Amino acid sequence: MRYDAELIRKQFPSMARVINGFPAAYLDCPGGTQVPQRVADKVLDFLIWHNANIHGAFATSVESDAMLVDARKAFADLFGCSSEEVSFGANATTINFNLAHAIARDLKPGDEILITDIDHEGNRGPWEILEERGIIIRNVKVDLENCVIDMADFAGKLNERTRVAAFNYASNGVGTISDVKKMVAMAHEVGALTMVDAVNYVLHGPVDVKDIDTDFLMCSSYKLFGPHIGILYAKKDKMEALRTIKVKEQENWASLKFETGTLNHEGIAGAAEAVEFIASIGETCAEDFTNKLVGLTGRRRNVVAGMLALEAYEQPLTVYLIDELEKIPGVKVYGPPKGHPRTSTISFTLQNRSPREVAEYLASKGLFVWDGDFFASKLIFVLGLRESGGLVRIGLAPYNTKEEIERALAAIQEFAKVI
Ligand SMILES: Cc1ncc(COP(=O)(O)O)c(C=O)c1O
């Protein structure tokens, strides 16, 4: 495999941080990734040299317009769509609130929306709030044994009154990847719109919105080596039909009709550079994946190759980490069964220790992991883990190494013995 994690790490200045004498190990990817130097440089370059509002006659404004055009193209290559189908926003949650409210303008009491118990609150709350307009919210259950969506329940809750089905591509709580292509097709069969939350998926495998055929998909740049902005994919005809929440004077065509106020230009410049970074990985690794790149050209080909390289690097580390965790007495790993599609988000509990205690112990050794419910609050509740502090979550990113995993495993083992 041509992917070289050591070379990649060199591009991330934060890898040099030392905590209590230990090199910092960023095992917190599902909460947000580290940023390569070139992304930080791009943000700085924009702020220093090109910073302006759009549609002006002068150089920096013309450059800001051009930057936005280019950034839309970059995300179109990430999603496999046209740049008119890409909108920018503050973050995925805010994008989803705006989308839900726009869709709701054309709904009536008694219409139904499907959300799932495995979803992050960012893909539940924006829909749940519509209950106050008389919309009925249906929660699809999770098969608790396997931490996967209960597909029979999903099928059973879809009906001719379902207007929207919202579900994630991958769970930020336990890493489960859902069969979103199938779920989109099932929702379309009853005439519902679909929102796929790809926030936890997008760094872990290639996205092809045309293949999965979803109407909407959202992600966040800060989970993808970039700054804190959110990005929406919307099918052009669906965005055109939408009565978006906006000021009267704002452009009324896709994709600008979704973007209220002045955007975070420097963030968008950095986010597009993060896509370029992934494409640069793909450029060096494409030969490892030629059979999966048939028909793709240019940056889209490189982005897909980059994502395939990241996925191929992370997957064996994920399997190794789960296998080794399961050998530690008192550890219980939560997530899909072996062989089921999953991301490198791995969650567990340690007997007689709260997740916070585990996370604090690991933090003292320079190992950054999350604890709690990570806003996958409903999942943690139905798993019966709310009172005990949720889960410990290790999330691997493509800059993590086997050595860091060994350090985490040794520390967990050590802590387990202290009891
Ligand atoms: C699966 C998932 N969906 C949605 C969100 C919310 O994203 P944002 O912070 O951009 O609103 C997150 C954030 O952790 C997430 O992991």
The ligand as an ORCA input file, in Angstrom:
! r2SCAN-3c Opt
* xyz 0 1
  C     -22.971     11.991     13.333
  C     -22.976     13.442     13.668
  N     -23.972     14.202     13.213
  C     -24.040     15.526     13.447
  C     -23.071     16.142     14.193
  C     -23.166     17.611     14.439
  O     -22.220     18.280     13.653
  P     -21.929     19.823     13.877
  O     -21.059     19.918     15.074
  O     -21.237     20.255     12.628
  O     -23.217     20.507     14.070
  C     -22.010     15.397     14.724
  C     -20.982     16.014     15.571
  O     -20.305     15.377     16.344
  C     -21.959     14.005     14.435
  O     -20.960     13.247     14.877
*
